[in-house]
Amino acid sequence: VDAAVRALKAALLAFDQAAIHTIHGFCWKLLREHAFESGNPFETDLMTDQETLKKEIVADFWRIHFYEASPLFIHYALQRGFQLSELMALVNTGLAHVDLRITPRMEIPNTSEEEAAYQAAFEVACDLWPTARSEIETLLTTSDGLHRGKYPPGKIPDWIRDMDGYVAAGWARGRWVERFVKFTESELASATKKGHTPPAHSYFEACEHLKKCRDGLLKAYETRLVALKGRLFDYVREELNKRKTAKNTLSFDDLLLRVDRALGTPKGGGLKRAIRSAFKAALIDEFQDTDPVQYRIFNTLFATGHHILFLVGDAKQAIYGFRGADIFAYTDAARAVRSRYTLNENWRSEPGLIDATNAVFLSKSAPFLYDDIRFAPATPAEKARDAFTLDGGSPPPFQLWLCDPSLAGEGKKAIPKGEAREMIAASVAGAIARLVAAGREGRALIGETPVRERDMAVLVRRNKDAEIIQAALAALNINSVLNTSANLFDSREALEMERLMAALADPNDEARIRTALSTDMLGLSGEALDRLKDTDDDWEEWLVKFRHYH
């Protein structure tokens, strides 16, 4: 025991000497300090942001595959969201997962045959339309065999005008009229009453053939887009490697891949020995936010029996899936470890809230869907606590609120999302105001201390929701502080400061001064600003002040 105590004390004294890195920083250190063992070039630079390079590559991909494509395909691709911004989002999602496999793999098809068939069918229908137009309108309007619920006479003139626009737009625009199908033989047949014959015309036959050609073209185009997406990932990866190699640079993802690849080669033994001799143990915090490559690196290096690998994490807290974090890497690691430890004591929450939370999650055998992600009930730590009381009693620690559907209004099945958010914000603000008032009256206490505004917090999913809550609190004269991940310069306060500083920078610009005076900081109302036009002395006083501040 004495030896263990001495070892712990020595470890604490030497704690500042421990190497603390991000995983990417650790891999960067290995590549630089063990260039021979890892096969990494000397003097490699780290590219901290490769967004510009990726944008260049995606733009090149677009030029290669779309500059000489038919206008019809380009229109279709744009309508399907195949734009540079969307392609960048797709690439960023894919590159975040370094082990991503693309399925299905397919060659980019040549769709010229389907395009030619569609063009020919379109031109036939267009040639027939001028002479058939009035005949078609008469047939559809006067036919006794058509169900008028599907072919109401009042709608037919609108459909005819839609077809005028469709024909005038030309085949290359890829414009499609929703009611075009009303002029096809199959649609007419489905709308014909029993015992009657569908209206017949050569134009209906031409439209039926055009629809089949269009359906075939759309199927070919969809296959082409899927193949292009797969090719996009390959092209971006190839070009990124090629262009970064030419510049002798590495990205953050490259650091992981280079180390992982070096450890997996027959020559990786030297790198493993060098790292293991330098580090006897490794501890990875927030392990649930790692990916399979990161886990493979540390598992290869330290899960040897002679070294120690500590993994600290909780799969229920994984929040970085968009960056490539993979909870299945966590569950794989959890199954492979020899020893597992769980922090069962909760030192932060009240016992009642802990019990209520346990009850919610223990009500299901697999509350997080996967059997490998279990809920471990917590127990309150034994310590002195200041309990929350209201009117001498303990209110329920865990409460769920539901919006009353009857508040949706007449004719509405559900409350619109925007209205619901406003209602929820008003309810939350009202509850806080009541607790603050009760605290001032000595009825709401934490221990012996009255409840105040600073004792409460509201958690929301979006920055916009936080602003709605804050506005509702302000309407009830409740002070609040907004903790947000939004950019400070996008805030209302920043805009007001900009308007004020612009007026101070140019005190001879009366328009800027009026704008500054309308801010909340200076607080002149619209009526007060209007009166300044008629009171030269008051306006001159403001001008003098701004020149003085300047």
DAPE-V968277 format. One record per residue. N is the residue number from 1. PHI is phi in degrees with one decimal (none if undefined). OMEGA is omega in degrees with one decimal (999 if undefined). Layout:
# DAPE-V968277
n | phi | omega
N | PHI | OMEGA
N | PHI | OMEGA
This chain:
# DAPE-V968277
n | phi | omega
1 | none | -179.8
2 | -60.2 | 179.8
3 | -64.9 | 179.0
4 | -65.5 | 178.8
5 | -62.9 | 179.1
6 | -62.0 | -179.9
7 | -64.5 | 178.9
8 | -65.8 | 178.6
9 | -62.9 | 178.1
10 | -63.8 | 179.0
11 | -64.7 | 178.8
12 | -65.4 | 179.8
13 | -65.1 | -177.6
14 | -96.0 | -173.4
15 | -60.6 | -178.6
16 | -65.4 | 179.8
17 | -88.2 | -179.6
18 | -66.9 | 177.7
19 | -82.6 | -179.0
20 | -116.5 | -176.9
21 | -138.5 | 159.3
22 | -73.2 | 179.6
23 | -61.9 | 178.5
24 | -65.0 | 178.6
25 | -64.1 | 178.1
26 | -63.2 | 179.9
27 | -65.6 | 178.3
28 | -63.6 | 177.8
29 | -63.0 | -179.7
30 | -62.4 | -177.0
31 | -65.5 | -179.0
32 | -76.1 | -175.0
33 | -84.5 | -179.1
34 | -130.6 | -176.7
35 | -61.6 | -179.0
36 | -64.6 | -176.5
37 | -66.5 | -177.2
38 | -90.5 | -177.3
39 | 73.4 | -179.0
40 | -90.9 | 179.6
41 | -62.6 | 174.0
42 | -72.0 | 174.9
43 | 57.1 | 176.0
44 | -79.4 | 178.4
45 | -96.5 | 178.3
46 | -96.5 | 176.7
47 | -93.5 | -175.2
48 | -77.3 | 179.8
49 | -142.6 | -179.3
50 | -108.4 | -178.6
51 | -61.7 | -179.2
52 | -62.0 | 179.3
53 | -64.1 | 178.7
54 | -63.7 | 178.8
55 | -62.3 | 178.0
56 | -62.2 | -177.3
57 | -68.5 | 178.9
58 | -64.0 | 177.2
59 | -63.4 | 176.3
60 | -63.0 | 178.1
61 | -60.3 | 178.9
62 | -60.1 | -178.6
63 | -62.7 | -178.0
64 | -62.7 | -170.8
65 | -100.6 | -175.2
66 | -124.1 | -176.6
67 | -62.2 | -179.1
68 | -105.0 | 177.6
69 | -75.8 | -179.8
70 | -70.5 | 177.1
71 | -56.1 | -179.1
72 | -62.3 | 179.7
73 | -68.5 | 179.4
74 | -62.7 | 177.4
75 | -60.7 | -179.9
76 | -63.3 | -177.9
77 | -62.4 | 179.4
78 | -65.5 | 177.9
79 | -63.8 | 179.8
80 | -88.3 | 177.0
81 | 81.7 | -178.8
82 | -86.7 | -179.7
83 | -113.9 | -174.4
84 | -58.7 | -178.7
85 | -64.5 | 179.5
86 | -69.1 | 178.6
87 | -66.0 | 177.2
88 | -63.7 | 178.6
89 | -62.7 | 178.8
90 | -64.3 | -180.0
91 | -63.4 | -178.9
92 | -63.2 | 177.7
93 | -64.7 | -178.1
94 | -70.0 | -177.3
95 | -70.1 | 178.0
96 | -66.0 | 179.6
97 | -107.5 | -170.8
98 | -67.4 | 179.7
99 | -95.7 | -174.8
100 | -63.5 | 173.9
101 | -109.8 | -177.9
102 | -95.4 | 174.2
103 | -136.0 | -5.7
104 | -81.6 | 174.3
105 | -86.1 | -179.6
106 | -152.1 | 174.8
107 | -74.7 | 177.3
108 | -73.5 | -174.3
109 | -76.1 | 172.5
110 | -88.8 | -175.2
111 | -104.2 | -176.7
112 | -64.4 | -179.7
113 | -64.7 | 178.4
114 | -66.0 | 178.3
115 | -64.8 | -179.7
116 | -64.5 | 179.1
117 | -65.6 | 179.3
118 | -66.0 | 179.9
119 | -60.7 | -179.3
120 | -63.5 | 179.5
121 | -66.1 | 178.8
122 | -64.3 | -178.2
123 | -66.4 | 176.4
124 | -63.0 | -179.9
125 | -63.6 | 178.9
126 | -66.3 | 180.0
127 | -63.8 | -178.9
128 | -77.9 | -169.4
129 | -59.9 | -175.7
130 | -56.9 | -177.8
131 | -84.9 | -176.4
132 | -90.6 | -170.8
133 | -53.3 | -176.0
134 | -67.2 | 178.6
135 | -65.0 | -179.8
136 | -63.6 | -179.5
137 | -60.8 | 179.4
138 | -65.6 | 179.5
139 | -58.5 | -176.3
140 | -70.2 | -177.0
141 | -79.8 | -171.3
142 | -104.4 | -176.5
143 | -61.4 | 178.4
144 | -81.3 | -174.2
145 | -86.2 | -176.6
146 | -87.1 | 172.0
147 | -69.9 | -175.9
148 | -75.3 | 172.1
149 | -68.9 | 178.9
150 | -95.1 | 178.8
151 | -128.8 | 179.9
152 | -65.9 | -177.2
153 | -55.9 | -178.7
154 | -68.9 | -178.7
155 | -90.4 | -172.6
156 | -61.0 | 176.4
157 | -57.5 | 177.5
158 | -66.0 | 179.6
159 | -66.0 | 178.5
160 | -62.5 | 178.6
161 | -65.8 | 175.8
162 | -60.2 | 178.7
163 | -66.9 | 174.9
164 | -57.5 | 179.9
165 | -68.2 | -179.9
166 | -62.2 | -179.9
167 | -66.4 | -176.9
168 | -68.6 | -177.0
169 | -68.6 | -179.5
170 | 84.6 | -173.8
171 | -70.7 | -172.6
172 | -70.2 | -179.0
173 | -74.3 | 179.6
174 | 70.5 | -179.8
175 | -70.4 | -179.3
176 | -130.3 | 179.5
177 | -95.9 | -175.4
178 | -56.7 | -176.4
179 | -88.4 | 178.3
180 | -56.1 | -176.4
181 | -62.1 | 179.0
182 | -64.6 | -178.3
183 | -103.3 | -179.8
184 | -97.7 | -178.2
185 | -62.1 | -176.9
186 | -65.6 | 179.2
187 | -68.7 | 178.2
188 | -64.2 | 179.9
189 | -63.9 | -178.9
190 | -71.4 | -178.7
191 | -100.4 | -178.0
192 | -91.3 | 179.7
193 | -67.2 | 177.3
194 | -63.0 | 179.1
195 | 83.0 | 179.0
196 | -117.2 | 178.3
197 | -101.1 | 179.2
198 | -61.4 | 174.4
199 | -55.8 | -177.5
200 | -120.1 | 176.5
201 | -166.0 | 179.7
202 | -61.7 | 179.8
203 | -69.8 | 176.8
204 | -61.9 | 177.7
205 | -64.3 | 179.4
206 | -64.7 | 179.4
207 | -68.0 | 177.5
208 | -61.6 | 178.4
209 | -65.9 | 178.7
210 | -63.5 | 179.3
211 | -63.5 | 178.7
212 | -63.6 | 178.0
213 | -65.1 | 179.5
214 | -66.4 | 178.3
215 | -59.5 | 177.6
216 | -65.0 | 179.0
217 | -66.7 | -179.5
218 | -62.7 | 178.1
219 | -63.7 | 178.9
220 | -66.7 | 179.1
221 | -65.2 | -179.7
222 | -64.0 | 176.2
223 | -61.6 | -179.9
224 | -63.9 | 179.4
225 | -67.2 | 178.1
226 | -61.3 | 179.1
227 | -64.6 | 179.1
228 | -65.4 | 178.2
229 | -63.6 | 177.1
230 | -62.3 | 179.2
231 | -66.1 | 179.1
232 | -58.5 | -179.9
233 | -61.5 | 179.9
234 | -61.0 | -176.7
235 | -63.7 | -178.3
236 | -64.8 | 180.0
237 | -63.2 | -179.3
238 | -62.4 | -176.6
239 | -70.9 | 176.8
240 | -59.4 | 179.7
241 | -62.4 | -177.3
242 | -63.7 | -175.4
243 | -74.1 | 176.9
244 | -72.0 | 176.3
245 | -64.1 | 178.8
246 | -61.9 | -179.5
247 | -95.0 | -178.2
248 | 56.2 | 179.6
249 | -126.4 | 176.8
250 | -131.1 | 172.9
251 | -95.3 | 179.3
252 | -62.1 | 178.7
253 | -64.8 | 179.0
254 | -61.9 | -180.0
255 | -58.7 | 179.5
256 | -64.8 | -175.1
257 | -65.5 | 179.8
258 | -64.7 | -179.9
259 | -66.5 | 180.0
260 | -59.7 | -179.4
261 | -67.5 | -179.4
262 | -63.7 | -179.7
263 | -70.0 | -177.2
264 | -90.8 | -179.6
265 | -87.4 | 177.2
266 | -59.1 | -179.9
267 | -87.7 | -176.5
268 | -72.6 | -179.4
269 | -59.7 | -179.8
270 | -63.9 | 178.5
271 | -66.3 | 179.0
272 | -61.5 | -178.3
273 | -63.9 | -178.7
274 | -65.2 | -177.9
275 | -71.6 | -178.4
276 | -67.2 | 177.9
277 | -73.2 | -179.6
278 | -84.8 | -176.8
279 | -130.3 | 179.3
280 | -88.4 | -177.5
281 | -151.1 | 175.5
282 | -138.8 | 177.0
283 | -125.8 | 179.0
284 | -110.5 | 177.5
285 | -88.4 | -178.0
286 | 50.8 | -174.1
287 | -63.7 | -179.3
288 | -64.8 | -178.7
289 | -100.5 | 175.9
290 | -97.5 | 179.6
291 | -117.2 | -176.1
292 | -59.1 | -179.5
293 | -66.3 | 179.5
294 | -61.7 | 178.8
295 | -63.2 | -178.4
296 | -62.1 | -179.9
297 | -61.3 | -175.1
298 | -74.2 | 176.5
299 | -65.9 | 178.0
300 | -65.1 | -174.4
301 | -79.3 | -166.6
302 | -119.5 | 178.8
303 | -88.2 | -172.3
304 | -111.1 | -173.2
305 | 96.6 | 177.8
306 | -103.9 | 178.3
307 | -125.7 | -177.4
308 | -121.0 | 175.9
309 | -122.0 | 176.8
310 | -98.6 | 177.7
311 | -120.5 | -177.4
312 | -114.0 | -179.3
313 | -177.5 | -179.4
314 | -150.0 | -176.2
315 | -59.1 | -179.1
316 | -69.3 | -178.5
317 | -102.8 | -178.7
318 | -66.0 | -177.2
319 | -128.8 | -173.9
320 | -111.6 | 176.6
321 | -58.2 | -179.3
322 | -67.1 | 177.1
323 | -97.9 | 178.7
324 | 105.0 | 177.2
325 | -60.5 | -171.8
326 | -133.7 | -178.9
327 | -66.9 | 179.8
328 | -74.3 | 170.8
329 | -63.9 | 178.4
330 | -65.5 | -177.5
331 | -66.5 | 175.8
332 | -61.8 | 179.9
333 | -66.2 | -179.0
334 | -62.2 | 178.4
335 | -72.9 | -173.9
336 | -89.1 | -174.4
337 | -71.8 | -179.8
338 | -83.4 | -176.6
339 | -134.8 | 178.5
340 | -129.5 | -179.8
341 | -132.8 | -178.9
342 | -125.4 | 174.6
343 | -82.2 | -175.5
344 | -91.2 | -177.1
345 | -87.0 | 176.6
346 | -106.2 | -176.4
347 | -97.6 | -170.9
348 | -104.5 | -170.0
349 | -97.2 | 177.0
350 | -73.1 | -178.6
351 | -55.0 | -179.5
352 | -62.6 | 179.1
353 | -68.7 | 177.4
354 | -62.5 | 179.9
355 | -63.0 | -179.3
356 | -65.6 | 178.5
357 | -64.1 | 176.5
358 | -57.1 | -177.4
359 | -62.9 | -179.5
360 | -63.0 | -173.5
361 | -81.2 | 178.0
362 | -82.1 | 179.9
363 | -72.2 | 178.4
364 | -122.0 | -179.2
365 | -70.6 | 178.3
366 | -132.1 | -174.7
367 | -65.4 | 179.5
368 | -112.7 | 173.6
369 | 73.7 | -175.7
370 | -93.0 | -178.6
371 | -63.0 | -178.5
372 | -74.2 | -179.7
373 | -107.5 | -174.8
374 | -98.2 | 173.2
375 | -99.7 | 178.4
376 | -100.8 | -178.9
377 | -62.5 | 180.0
378 | -97.0 | 174.9
379 | -121.3 | -179.9
380 | -69.7 | 177.5
381 | -69.7 | 179.8
382 | -82.6 | 178.1
383 | -156.6 | 178.5
384 | -70.7 | -178.0
385 | -131.9 | 171.2
386 | -95.6 | -175.1
387 | -77.9 | 175.3
388 | -86.9 | 178.0
389 | -131.2 | 178.0
390 | -132.5 | -177.4
391 | 53.9 | 175.5
392 | 83.0 | -179.7
393 | -115.8 | 179.0
394 | -104.6 | 179.7
395 | -68.7 | 177.7
396 | -54.8 | -175.4
397 | -75.1 | -175.0
398 | -133.8 | -177.8
399 | -128.9 | 176.6
400 | -111.3 | 177.2
401 | -108.5 | 175.9
402 | -125.8 | 174.9
403 | -72.5 | 179.0
404 | -73.0 | -178.7
405 | -59.4 | -179.6
406 | -66.2 | 178.9
407 | -78.8 | -177.8
408 | -67.1 | -179.3
409 | 97.7 | -177.0
410 | -64.5 | 176.0
411 | 78.7 | -178.8
412 | -110.8 | 178.4
413 | -81.6 | -178.2
414 | -144.7 | 178.1
415 | -75.7 | 176.2
416 | -55.9 | -173.3
417 | -56.8 | -179.0
418 | -63.5 | 178.3
419 | -65.7 | 179.7
420 | -60.7 | 179.8
421 | -62.1 | 179.2
422 | -65.1 | 179.5
423 | -63.9 | -179.7
424 | -64.3 | 179.7
425 | -60.7 | 179.8
426 | -64.6 | 179.5
427 | -66.4 | 179.4
428 | -63.6 | 179.7
429 | -62.1 | 178.4
430 | -63.7 | 178.7
431 | -64.2 | 178.5
432 | -64.4 | 179.8
433 | -61.4 | 179.1
434 | -65.9 | 178.7
435 | -67.2 | 178.1
436 | -63.5 | 178.7
437 | -62.8 | 178.8
438 | -65.3 | 176.9
439 | -65.1 | 179.3
440 | -66.3 | 179.0
441 | -88.5 | 179.9
442 | 78.2 | -179.0
443 | -97.2 | 178.3
444 | -112.3 | -172.9
445 | -131.4 | 166.1
446 | -113.8 | -167.9
447 | 69.9 | 176.7
448 | -108.7 | -174.9
449 | -98.2 | 178.2
450 | -60.5 | 177.2
451 | -67.7 | 177.2
452 | -127.1 | -177.5
453 | -57.3 | -175.2
454 | -69.5 | -179.8
455 | -83.1 | -174.4
456 | -121.3 | 177.4
457 | -138.4 | 176.4
458 | -120.4 | 179.5
459 | -100.5 | -178.9
460 | -133.6 | -178.1
461 | -86.4 | -173.0
462 | -124.1 | 175.5
463 | -58.5 | -179.1
464 | -62.6 | 178.1
465 | -62.5 | 178.6
466 | -63.1 | 178.8
467 | -65.8 | 178.5
468 | -64.9 | 178.4
469 | -62.4 | -178.1
470 | -63.7 | 178.1
471 | -64.3 | 178.6
472 | -65.0 | 177.3
473 | -66.4 | -179.6
474 | -62.9 | 179.3
475 | -64.4 | 178.6
476 | -103.8 | 178.8
477 | 61.0 | 175.9
478 | -102.8 | 178.8
479 | -73.0 | 179.6
480 | -151.3 | 176.6
481 | -119.1 | -176.5
482 | -98.8 | 172.5
483 | -97.8 | -172.0
484 | -141.3 | 174.7
485 | -90.0 | -178.6
486 | -69.6 | 179.2
487 | -68.4 | -180.0
488 | -56.2 | -175.4
489 | -76.2 | 174.6
490 | -93.3 | -175.3
491 | -79.9 | 177.2
492 | -63.4 | 179.7
493 | -61.5 | 179.1
494 | -65.5 | 177.9
495 | -63.0 | 179.3
496 | -66.8 | 178.0
497 | -64.1 | 177.9
498 | -61.9 | -179.9
499 | -65.3 | 178.7
500 | -67.0 | -179.1
501 | -66.2 | 177.9
502 | -63.5 | 178.5
503 | -69.9 | 179.3
504 | -68.3 | -179.8
505 | -70.5 | -178.4
506 | -136.4 | -174.2
507 | -70.7 | 177.0
508 | -92.5 | 178.5
509 | -91.6 | -174.6
510 | -67.6 | 178.2
511 | -64.8 | 178.2
512 | -65.5 | 179.8
513 | -66.3 | 177.4
514 | -61.1 | 178.2
515 | -62.4 | 179.4
516 | -64.8 | -179.2
517 | -66.3 | -178.9
518 | -82.5 | -179.0
519 | -71.8 | 177.7
520 | -63.5 | -176.8
521 | -66.3 | 179.2
522 | -97.8 | 162.2
523 | 76.0 | 176.6
524 | -78.4 | 178.6
525 | -78.9 | 177.6
526 | -61.3 | 179.5
527 | -65.3 | -179.8
528 | -65.6 | 177.8
529 | -64.7 | -179.8
530 | -65.8 | 179.9
531 | -67.9 | -179.7
532 | -61.4 | 179.7
533 | -64.8 | -174.8
534 | -102.8 | 179.8
535 | -121.2 | -175.0
536 | -60.8 | -176.6
537 | -65.4 | 179.9
538 | -65.4 | 179.5
539 | -64.1 | 179.6
540 | -64.8 | 178.4
541 | -62.7 | 177.4
542 | -65.6 | 179.4
543 | -61.0 | 179.8
544 | -63.4 | 179.5
545 | -60.6 | -177.9
546 | -66.9 | 177.5
547 | -68.0 | 177.6
548 | -66.7 | 179.3
549 | -64.0 | 179.8
550 | -60.8 | 999
